[in-house]
Amino acid sequence: MPDFLGKRYKLYSSENFDDFMKALGVGIMTRKVGSSVSPVVELTENNGLYTLKTTSPFKNTEIKFKLGEEFEEETVDGRKVKSVCTLDGNKLIQVQKGEKQTTIEREFSSTEMKAIMKVDDIICTRVYKIQD
C-alpha cells in the first residue's frame, strides 16, 4: 500500500496554469477564479477502486477509477473526456482524451505532490504540500 494514499495535499505553487487553461479553451472568468484558489487533493483506494478528490472554495470534484481502465470524466472546467490512470511507483499518470489530449502526472513524496500537466506544447507544474 503506497504511503501517500489518504494524505491531503494543498496547492503551494503553480507555474503556467493560466496558459494551460487557455490552451484548453477555458474562459477568462473561470481562469481567474481557477488561478486564485488553492485546492486540496486526496487520493484513496479501496479494493482496487481509487478515488481522487479535489476540494476548493470554487468547486469540488471527485473521480473514481480502476488502474488501466478507461472512464468518463467531467473536468473542473466542464469538459467531457475519457480518462485512463496508471500507477508507476509513486507516480499517478492520467491521460484525458477529448478535443485535446491532456496528460497529468502526479508524483507523490512524503512531503509533497507535484502535478505536471501537459497539453499541446504547454507544460504546467503545480506543487502541493502535505497537510497535517
N, C-alpha and C positions, 0 to 999 in steps of 0.2 A: 504494500500500500504506500504510494508516494506520500512523503511528509508534507506536501503543500496542499493536500486536499483539506477542505474545511477551514482554511485560513482566509482572512479578509484582507484584501489589498486595496489601498486608497491611492488615487492618482496623485502623483508627486510632481511630475514634469511631463511636458508634451512638446514635441517638435514637429512642425509641418502638418498639424492636424487640419487647419483651415484649408490648405491646398489639397489634402487628401479628400476632405468632404466636397470641395468644389469639383474635383475630378469625377466624383460620383453623382454630380448634379444636385447636390443639396442646396437649398435656397439660403439666401443671406441671413434671414432671421434665425433659422434653425442652426446655421453655422455659428452665429454669435452666441446663442444660448449653449450650444454644444461645447464651445470653446471656454465657456465661463464656469462650467461645473466640474467638480472633482468626484467622479463616480467611484464606488466601491465594488470590487469584483470578488466573487467567491465561487470556487469550483468544488463540488462534492460528487461522491459516487456511491451508488447503492446497487449491488448485484449486477454490475456491468452497465448500469444506466447512469450517465453523467449529467449533472445539472450545472450550468454556468449562469449565475445570477449577477446582474449589473444593476446597482441601485444608485440613483442620484435624485436631486430635487426636481430635475427636468423630466425624467422618465425612468421607469424600472423595466428591465427586460429579463427574461429567463428562457434559456433554451435547454432542451433535454435531448440527449443523443447517446447512441452506442458507437464506440470507436469503429471507423471504417464503413459505417452505414450512412447513406445519404438521407437527409431530412429537409423538410421545408422550413424556412425561417423568414420572419419579417424583421428586418433590421430596425435599429433605433430610429433611423430616418425614414422608415416606411417602405423600403424596397422589399420586394418578394424575391428570395433567392433560394437556390438549392445548395446545401452545405454538406461537407464531409469533414469530420475531425479525426485526426490520428494523434497518437501519443508516441513521441520519440524521446525516451529517457525523461527529462524534466521539461520537455517542450510539447505543448499542445498546439498542433498545426491545424488551422481551419481554412478550408478553401470554399469561398462563396461564389457560386456561378449564377449570374443574372445577365443584365445588359452588359455589365463589365465583370470580369473575374477579379476577385479580391482575395488576397492571402493574408491571414492574421496568424503570426507565430508568437505564441505566448510562452516565454521562458521563465520558469519558476525557480527561485532560490530560497534559502532560509530567511532572507530579509526583504526580498522584492520580487515583483513580476515585471518583466519587460515585454511589452507588446510591440512587435514590429509589423506594421500594416502596409501592404503594397497594393497599389492599383495603377495601371498604365506604367509610367516611369517614375511615379511618386512614391517615396518611402516616408512613412510617418513612424516616429518612435515615441512611445508613451511608457513612462516608468511609474510603477505603483509600489508603494512601500507597505510593508506588513503592518496591520493594526493589532494592538493588544486586545 
